[in-house]
Amino acid sequence: MSAAHAAPSRASPPPGRFPVAMALTVAGDLRFLAHHDELRAVTRAVIRARWPLAYSHGYNPQPRVRIPLPRNLGVAAVAHWVLVDLDVPRAPDDLFVGLVAALPPGLVLERVVAPAPRGTPHPQIATYELTLDPATAAPLAPRVAALLAAPQIPIERTGAPGARPRPFDLRPYLDSLDLVGSTLTMRLRFVAQRTARPAEVLQALGLPVQDCGHRLRRTAVRWDMELAGPECGPHTVTKGTEFV
């Protein structure tokens, strides 16, 4: 068949995507990174580690890296999950070893699951801890009890700069609140993928957010699906289980 009459070539199918999940500890000054800055820092580290990243299509392809539960600014976190799509499969041990050396100080790799389940996990409950000085913790117990007993916890939620605050009820999202010694632990429930901000709970307790909000630490998250598979790391993440 001549070139003029050759059948048009068919576009090759897009390459397969191989999902990977990694868990990080975020601490130190990097806890003050905004979500997009953190995403860029992780993406640069993955590129330095030579992970075979999959990219989006279009005029401006972007690496397929996402964080299913972004941190609040200034909040440290453990088991902070990042989801990455690869073009080709890689063993979790190889991915783990390559990335450990590429991450900046303040980001510590806990584990890598590869392949990870497809789909996006959604959080059900997030647990936060705050260690207070004894003088601040001493009068807090009655306020904790009063907050838990209240049928509603109305606050004014602030949004983007310049936007008017809007009324918001914290109570449906507050699963539990405990004060043991000087450690305050809150468990915040997600309802239709919405939740309370830990700083809003501190504000409702009358605590100075500017002084203690940056000492918050997210210690566990319960997800609605399993994040389990072949991995390099000490634990797996299963549905309905919280990991510290």
Secondary structure, DSSP 4 states (H G I P E B T S, - for coil): --GGGPPPPPPPPPPP-EEEEEEEEE-GGGGG--HHHHHHHHHHHHHHTT--B-B--SSS--B-EE-SSPPPTT-EEEEEEEEEEESS---HHHHHHHHHTTSPTTEEEEEEESSPPSS---EEEEEEEEEPPHHHHTTTHHHHHHHHH-S--EEEE--STTPPPEEEE-GGGEEEEEEETTEEEEEEE-BTTB---HHHHHHHTT--HHHHGGG-EEEEEEESS-B-SSEESS--B-TT----
